[in-house]
Structures are given as C-alpha cells and as structure tokens.
Amino acid sequence: PAQGLKIVTTATMAAPAVPRCSSTRFHHVHGANVRMDPTRTQATRVESFAHGLCFSREPLAPGQIFLVEIEEKERGWCGHLRVGLTAHDPQSLRAVPEYSLPDLASLGDTWVFAITRSHNRVAPGAEPRAPGTLPEPFLRIERLRIPRDPLVGRSRPGRYSHLLDSLYQLNVLPATARRSRIGVLYAPQPDGTADMHIVINGEDMGASARGLPAARPLYAVVDVFASTKSVRLIQVDYGLPSLQTLCRLVIQKYVVHRLAIGGLALPPALRTFCME
C-alpha cells in the first residue's frame, strides 16, 4: 500500500495546483430571510422559500472553489439550491433580489443554475471502481487540480447504511440530499475569458457557462431556495492530501462495508474519519 500511495501522489504533481486560499466566508450582504451563524460559514433560511440569496465575502481566485454542504432540508417546497457566479459586488446592489433566477440574473453579468437530482453524472447503474485500485485523490478541471476528498458528500453509516453503501461506493449521493456537497469555480481560458464549472460530490458537471469576464471580480452566488433550508461552507486546502486522507483511501480499499471499520484496531479519531 505504501508504494501505491507514493505512485498516486507523485503522479498528481504534473498538473499545477491552485495556490492556497484564505478561509472562505459568506458576505454580510444577503437575502432578508437568511440568518448567518457567528462565523458566517452557515446560512439558514428562517422563513418562506425565497429571499435566500448569499454571496462569497470576497471575489473568488481563479480555480478557487466555493463549496457548500446541504445541512438541512425543508419539505413542502418545489425546487432546490441554486449556485453560480456574479460580477456584481454585493455591496453595490440597491437591494438584494428575492431570487437568483430570474431576478439577479436579469441584472446581467450573472450566471446561476438550479441544482436538481439529475445533475449527478455517475448513473446509478455505473460500474464501480476496479477492485484493488485507489481513487484519484485530485479532481482535474482543465489545468486545475483540486483535492477530491473534501468535495465528496457522504451518507452517514447507521441503521440503514447497507442501503446507502452502493451509492456511497459509486459516489452518487443525490445532488439535492442532505450532506451533498456542491461547489462553483471558474477556469481561466487563453482568450482572457473564463468557464464556470459546477462540482457536485466530487464530479465536475462540465462548463456550465462560457465567456465569463475573467478580468473582473467574480463572486460566488448561493441561493438557499425552497427545499434547501441550510448550507454550510466547506474549507478546501489545495495542498497534497493529508496522511489521514491517504490512510482512509487504503483502508476503504479493503473494507467492503463501512460499519466493519468499527471493528478495526485503529485510533478512535481515524476510525471515525474512515467511517464518514
């Protein structure tokens, strides 16, 4: 296993990594129904199904992903989370629009897409990874390289985890489910523009919009809309995978069911981490 880890790690050095970025936060400008926690890393819509617009505190750097995890859902509404980018400084808005679509988008220089269950690119009937192989630790988008581990939403093992493990292994946790992780970033192009990419549970959905003005500041947009009640920001470290992450990859390679990890002679913290 140690030799395999070395091969995976050194092979990933060929593509340039995104420079380390400071911790991301939500902007103090947001929709009327949004309540932020004291750290501005969790946004909750406290009433209705609208006025849930949130923005990144600062413009994103090229290749920097703004990643959120769905913390809480609310039944009775149609529609889900919406994400994207805008060239409008949130502080320049006369009033925060009620909706990202169509209100904010109608202002121009804004690219927002509604997330649906069908966004997952990996079909439920897809073939699982070949036995004995480790997953690629980085997601590659054009010349960008992003650690995959924090991008992946995971179901929690429990009473019914045997029903979810096949989804866990195929990485098809529904895009709109609790604990699903959704991110947005832009990839600069040689002509000076940028392509916007949406990443869902570690899978790149492809270029969702092209021709964005890369020379202008671009803020992330997160619309906590309808059935999505609360989201939490996930911080991404763009360095090499941690030893803890690499250990998890090796352990999960040999353990079919996550609940079986509980019986391994591992340090408690590592055991919990491997079962996530």
For each residue, the residues with C-beta under 8 A, 3 or more apart:
1: 4 5 250 253
2: 5 6
3: 6 7
4: 1 7 8 134 250
5: 1 2 8 9 134 246 249 250
6: 2 3 9 10
7: 3 4 10 11
8: 4 5 11 12 134 136 137
9: 5 6 12 13 137 240 241 246
10: 6 7 13
11: 7 8 14
12: 8 9 15 136 137 138 145 240
13: 9 10
14: 11
15: 12 138 140 143 144 145
16: 143 144 145
17: 145 238 239
18: 21 61 62 63 64 144 145 146 238
19: 61 238
20: 237 238 239
21: 18 24 61 64 236 238
22:
23: 235
24: 21 41 56 57 58 64 66 233 235
25: 39 40 41 56 57 233
26: 30 36 40 41 43 54 55 56 57 222 233
27: 30 54 55 56 57 90 91 219
28: 36 40 57
29: 55 90 91 93 96
30: 26 27 34 36 43 53 54 55 90 96
31: 34 45 50 51 52 53 54 96 98 224
32: 51 96
33: 45 46 47 48 50 51 52
34: 30 31 43 44 45 46 51 52 53 54 224
35: 43 44 45 46
36: 26 28 30 40 42 43 44
37: 40 41 42 44
38:
39: 25 42
40: 25 26 28 36 37 57
41: 24 25 26 37 232 233
42: 36 37 39 71 230 231 232 233
43: 26 30 34 35 36 52 54 222 224 230 231
44: 34 35 36 37 71 72 224 229 230
45: 31 33 34 35 48 49 51 52 74 224 225 228 229 230
46: 33 34 35
47: 33
48: 33 45 51
49: 45 52 74 77 79 225 226
50: 31 33 98 99 225
51: 31 32 33 34 45 48 96 98
52: 31 33 34 43 45 49 223 224 225 228
53: 30 31 34 96 97 98 99 100 104 221 222 223 224
54: 26 27 30 31 34 43 221 222 223 224 231
55: 26 27 29 30 86 90 219 220 221 222
56: 24 25 26 27 59 60 66 219 220
57: 24 25 26 27 28 40
58: 24 219
59: 56 217 218 219
60: 56 64 66 85 185 186 218 219 220
61: 18 19 21 64
62: 18 186 187 188 194 214
63: 18 141 144 146 185 186 187 188
64: 18 21 24 60 61 185
65: 146 151 183 184 185 199 236
66: 24 56 60 183 184 185 220 222 233
67: 150 151 181 182 183 199 233 234 236
68: 81 83 181 182 183 222 231 232 233 234
69: 153 179 180 181 182 231 232 234
70: 73 81 153 176 177 178 179 180 181 182 228 230 231
71: 42 44 178 229 230 231 232
72: 44 178 229 230
73: 70 177 178 227 228 229
74: 45 49 77 226 227 228 229
75: 227
76: 227
77: 49 74 226 227
78: 226 227
79: 49 114 225 226 227
80: 114 115 116 175 176 225 226 227 228
81: 68 70 114 115 176 182 222 223 224 225 228 231
82: 100 101 112 113 114 115 221 222 223 225
83: 68 112 113 115 182 183 184 198 220 221 222 223
84: 100 110 111 112 113 184 196 208 209 220 221
85: 60 110 111 112 184 186 196 209 212 218 219 220 221
86: 55 104 109 110 111 112 218 219 221
87: 109 110 212 213 216 217 218 219
88: 92 93 104 107 109 110 219
89: 92 93 217 219
90: 27 29 30 55 93 96 219
91: 27 29
92: 88 89
93: 29 88 89 90 96 97
94:
95:
96: 29 30 31 32 51 53 90 93
97: 53 93 100 103 104 107
98: 31 50 51 53 103
99: 50 53 102 103 104 223 225
100: 53 82 84 97 103 104 105 110 112 221 223 225
101: 82 104 105 112 114 223
102: 99 105 106
103: 97 98 99 100 106 107
104: 53 86 88 97 99 100 101 107 110 112 221
105: 100 101 102 110 111 112
106: 102 103
107: 88 97 103 104 110
108:
109: 86 87 88 213 216
110: 84 85 86 87 88 100 104 105 107 221
111: 84 85 86 105 196 208 209 212
112: 82 83 84 85 86 100 101 104 105 221 223
113: 82 83 84 198 208 209
114: 79 80 81 82 101 225
115: 80 81 82 83 119 175 176 182 198 200
116: 80 119 175 176
117: 120 174 175 176
118: 175
119: 115 116 175 198 200 205
120: 117 123 172 174 175 200 201 203
121: 200 203 204 205
122: 126 170 171 172 203
123: 120 126 172
124: 167 170 172
125:
126: 122 123 170 172
127:
128: 169 170
129: 133 135 169
130: 133
131:
132: 253
133: 129 130 253
134: 4 5 8 137 249 250 253
135: 129 148 249
136: 8 12 139 140 148
137: 8 9 12 134 147 148 149 241 245 246 249
138: 12 15 145 146 147 148
139: 136 145 146 147 148 151 199 202 203 204
140: 15 136 144 145 146
141: 63 144 146 185 187 197 199 204
142: 187 195
143: 15 16 187
144: 15 16 18 63 140 141 185 187
145: 12 15 16 17 18 138 139 140 238
146: 18 63 65 138 139 140 141 151 185 199 236 238
147: 137 138 139 150 151 236 237 238 239 241 245
148: 135 136 137 138 139 151 152 202
149: 137 152 241 245 248
150: 67 147 181 234 235 236 237
151: 65 67 139 146 147 148 181 183 199 201 202 236
152: 148 149 171 181 201 202
153: 69 70 173 177 179 180 181 201
154: 168 173 179 276
155: 161 164 167 168 173 177 179
156: 161 179 276
157: 161 258 259 275
158: 161
159:
160: 163 164
161: 155 156 157 158 164 165 257 258 259
162: 165 257 259
163: 160 166
164: 155 160 161 167 168
165: 161 162 168 169 257 258
166: 163 169 170
167: 124 155 164 170 172 173
168: 154 155 164 165 171 173 258
169: 128 129 165 166
170: 122 124 126 128 166 167
171: 122 152 168 201 202 203
172: 120 122 123 124 126 167 201
173: 153 154 155 167 168 177 179 180 201
174: 117 120 177 180
175: 80 115 116 117 118 119 120 180 182 200 201
176: 70 80 81 115 116 117 180 227 228
177: 70 73 153 155 173 174 180
178: 70 71 72 73
179: 69 70 153 154 155 156 173
180: 69 70 153 173 174 175 176 177 200 201
181: 67 68 69 70 150 151 152 153 200 201 202 234
182: 67 68 69 70 81 83 115 175 198 199 200 201
183: 65 66 67 68 83 151 198 199 200 234
184: 65 66 83 84 85 196 197 198 199 220 221
185: 60 63 64 65 66 141 144 146 196 197 199
186: 60 62 63 85 194 195 196 197 212 214 218
187: 62 63 141 142 143 144 194 195 197 207
188: 62 63 192 193 194 214
189: 192 193 194 195 210 214
190:
191:
192: 188 189 214 215
193: 188 189 210 211 212 213 214
194: 62 186 187 188 189 211 212 213 214 218
195: 142 186 187 189 207 209 210 212
196: 84 85 111 184 185 186 207 208 209 210 212
197: 141 184 185 186 187 204 205 206 207 208
198: 83 113 115 119 182 183 184 204 205 208
199: 65 67 139 141 146 151 182 183 184 185 202 203 204 205
200: 115 119 120 121 175 180 181 182 183 203 205
201: 120 151 152 153 171 172 173 175 180 181 182
202: 139 148 151 152 171 181 199
203: 120 121 122 139 171 199 200
204: 121 139 141 197 198 199
205: 119 121 197 198 199 200 208
206: 197
207: 187 195 196 197 210
208: 84 111 113 196 197 198 205
209: 84 85 111 113 195 196 212
210: 189 193 195 196 207
211: 193 194
212: 85 87 111 186 193 194 195 196 209 218
213: 87 109 193 194 216 218
214: 62 186 188 189 192 193 194 218
215: 192
216: 87 109 213
217: 59 87 89
218: 59 60 85 86 87 186 194 212 213 214
219: 27 55 56 58 59 60 85 86 87 88 89 90
220: 55 56 60 66 83 84 85 184
221: 53 54 55 82 83 84 85 86 100 104 110 112 184
222: 26 43 53 54 55 66 68 81 82 83 231
223: 52 53 54 81 82 83 99 100 101 112
224: 31 34 43 44 45 52 53 54 81 228 229 230 231
225: 45 49 50 52 79 80 81 82 99 100 114 228
226: 49 74 77 78 79 80
227: 73 74 75 76 77 78 79 80 176
228: 45 52 70 73 74 80 81 176 224 225 231
229: 44 45 71 72 73 74 224
230: 42 43 44 45 70 71 72 224
231: 42 43 54 68 69 70 71 81 222 224 228
232: 41 42 68 69 71
233: 24 25 26 41 42 66 67 68
234: 67 68 69 150 181 183
235: 23 24 150
236: 21 65 67 146 147 150 151
237: 20 147 150
238: 17 18 19 20 21 145 146 147
239: 17 20 147
240: 9 12
241: 9 137 147 149 245 246
242: 245 246
243: 246 247
244: 247 248 270 273
245: 137 147 149 241 242 248 249
246: 5 9 137 241 242 243 249 250
247: 243 244 250 251 270 274
248: 149 244 245 251 252 270 273 274
249: 5 134 135 137 245 246 252 253
250: 1 4 5 134 246 247 253 254
251: 247 248 254 255 261 264 266 274
252: 248 249 255 258 261 274
253: 1 132 133 134 249 250
254: 250 251
255: 251 252 258 260 261 264
256: 260
257: 161 162 165 260
258: 157 161 165 168 252 255 261 274 275
259: 157 161 162 262 275
260: 255 256 257 263 264
261: 251 252 255 258 264 266 271 274 275
262: 259 271 275
263: 260
264: 251 255 260 261 271
265:
266: 251 261 270 271 274
267: 270 271
268: 271 272
269: 272 273
270: 244 247 248 266 267 273 274
271: 261 262 264 266 267 268 274 275
272: 268 269 275 276
273: 244 248 269 270 276
274: 247 248 251 252 258 261 266 270 271
275: 157 258 259 261 262 271 272
276: 154 156 272 273
